[in-house]
Structure formats: structure tokens, C-alpha cells
Amino acid sequence: MGDFNGDGRDDAALVYDYGTGRSALHTLLGKPDGTVESPVRSWDTPEESWYASSTGLLTSGDSDGDGRSDISIMYNYAVGSTKAFTFKSRPDGGFENTFLSWQALPGTW
């Protein structure tokens, strides 16, 4: 949950697992009557590149101070390393391409 488009209402972001190593980030924008709009795919991955079982904590907050919530996701790699990726929000409630925002050395996290 967060205000991804800056309109003062909470929105939701969900990661959908296609079951093939492909995942997508969907945004559901809050409407004035308390319901949400239909999900809009904001980001997705190619097949065999992002496994939901390796996805950890998903958090939201305004990491860049622009008044809109951004998303951070932890991802655990089979080699024993963990990385955090950030998705900066756009004014339409979608997200920019992810970027690496933190990483742990293999075997330390």
C-alpha cells in the first residue's frame, strides 16, 4: 500500500507470479469511493528471470521525496546473495524500470 500517483489516496501494488520464472508488478489505484481501479501491469520480467519463491519483503515509501510512494523488493539469489531493487513511481501510478538499490555479499545475508 502507498500513494503511487500522488493523489492523496492509498493504492495497492501486487507482484503476480506466472509460475514460469516470470513475475509482474501490478498497480491498483484507489478511487474516491474507496474501491480500486482494475490492475494495471507496471513492470514485468522475461521467462525464467524472476521467481516469486525468491522474492522477499516488499515495502513502499517515498524514497526520493517527490510526494509519491516507491516500491522496494528484496530478492534472494541461489548463490547466497540478497539484493534490494527499487521501483520509482510515475505520476500515472505506474513504475519506472527497477534499479539495484542495495546488495549483500554472498553468504552474508
C-alpha positions, 0 to 999 in steps of 0.5 A: 500500500502507498500513494503511487500517483500522488493523489492523496489516496492509498493504492495497492501494488501486487507482484503476480507470479506466472509460475514460469520464472516470470513475475509482474508488478501490478498497480491498483489505484484507489478511487474516491469511493474507496474501491480500486481501479482494475490492475494495471501491469507496471513492470514485468520480467522475461521467462525464467528471470524472476521467481516469486519463491525468491522474492522477499519483503516488499515495502513502499515509501517515498524514497526520493521525496517527490510526494509519491510512494516507491516500491522496494523488493528484496530478492534472494539469489541461489548463490547466497546473495540478497539484493534490494531493487527499487521501483520509482513511481510515475505520476500515472501510478505506474513504475519506472524500470527497477534499479539495484538499490542495495546488495549483500555479499554472498553468504552474508545475508 
